[in-house]
């Protein structure tokens, strides 16, 4: 008997029964002003700044999706100010952050301008 397959099936059924999105499927974030979602967005901009030595300033999370895969992955559209956009101007970037709640850690996996 394949216990991994049974476990996976039970996991999918439990998500279905609870009304949550199944593991591995992106689902819209209904409240992008939720403090935790904002925290993830700020982390993405801060981490990108450190890695690229840029000086982007977080403005807001514009939209986003999340999915559960060995933690939670967030795909957020974040608005940022930069020296190119000038004062009051902002640009949007797509940030993908993988959060492992049980380790209290986040990793920025992608940060790209939205064209």
Secondary structure, 3 states (H helix, E strand, C coil): CCHHHHHHHHHHHHHHHHCCCCCCCCEECCCCCCHHHHHHHHHHHHHHHHHHCCCCEEEEEEEEEEEECCCEEEEEEEEEECCCCCCCCCEEEEEEEEEEHHHCEEEEEEEEECC
